[in-house]
Amino acid sequence: PPSLPSLVSILQASGVPAQVQPEVGAPVGVYCISAYINTMTAELIQFVKSGGGLLIGGQAWYWASQHGPDRVLSRFPGNEVTSVAGVFFTDIYGDIDRFKVSKKIPKIPFHV
């Protein structure tokens, strides 16, 4: 399904109510999805316009290497959703060095 089960597990372990859903429903939280999914564009745009939160993740630079960098802004699946809000994924990638990541996840104050 177009969901991120590992993210749901992290959120649940942190005390945040989360569940895996195959499609968006009423805007009662944040829907998490991969930026590579292109079958739910209209539904996601309507969900956000209705007040729902959206967390979308992906890397357009890899997509661009397969489909052409000149097509990223207009054809990358994530951009078809986020461009409505003026936010775009690009084909530029960041530093590929190794970074230290803390094993401790900080507590995030979520307001329900």
N, C-alpha and C positions, 0 to 999 in steps of 0.2 A: 504494500500500500504506500501511498505518497506521504509517509510519515517518518519520523526519526525515533525509532524505539530506544536507542541508546540515550538520546536526550531526555526522553520521557523518564527513563530509569534514574538519570542524574537528578532531574527535577523532583521526582517522588522521594528519592533518598534525602533531598534537602528539605522535605516537608511541604513541597509545592504540589497541590493537586494537579495531576496530569494524566492523560490517557491517550491511547492510540486510536485515531479515527481515520477511516479511509477518505472522508471528505469533510469540508467545512460545514458547520451548522450555524446556529444562532451565535452572534458575537458575544460570548461570555468569557473570553480570555484571549490567549495568544495561540494561534495556529502555527505550527512549525513545519516547514517543508523544505525540500531540496530545491535549489535554483535550477535544476535540470529538468524538472517536471513541467511539461507544457500542455497537459490535458485539462488543467483546472484554471486557466488564466482568467476567464470571465467570472467564475465563481469567487476566486480570490480577490479580484478587484472589487466586486460587490460586497464581499465580506468586510474588507477594510473600509470601504465607503460607508458601511452600516455601523462602524464603530469597533470592529474587531481588530485585535492586534495580530501582527504577522511577523514571524521570525523566519527569514529566508536565508539559506546559506549555500554557497557554492563558489567555484573559481572559474571565472569566465576565460582566463588566459588559456586553460587547457582546451575548453570548448573552441576557442578561437584557433588553436593549432590544428583542430580537426575540420573546422568549417570556414576559416578565413577571418582575419582580424577586422576586415572592413564590414563584417556582418554582425559584430558583437552588439553594438548599440541598438540595432533595429531587430535582430533575430534571436539573440540569446534568450532562452526561455525565462530566466529570472528578470531580465530587463522588460519583458512584455508585461510583467506585473508591476515592478517597482518604478518604471518610467512614468507611470500615471502620477506619482508623487514627486517626480523630478529627481529620482535617485537611480543611478546607473552602475552596473558592474562594467569594468573595462577589461581589456586584454593585457593590461600591465600587471606584472606580478611583483611581489615584494622580495625582500632579502630571503635567500634560501639557506642561510646559515642555521646552525643548531642553536636553539634558545633554551635556557633553563626554565622549567615550569614548576611552580610550587606544587607539592603533593597535597597541600592543604587547600581546600576550596573555601573561599571566604563566604561568610554568611551574608546573604543578600536580603535586605528588608523588603519583602513583597507585601503590598497592601491589597487586601481582598475586599 
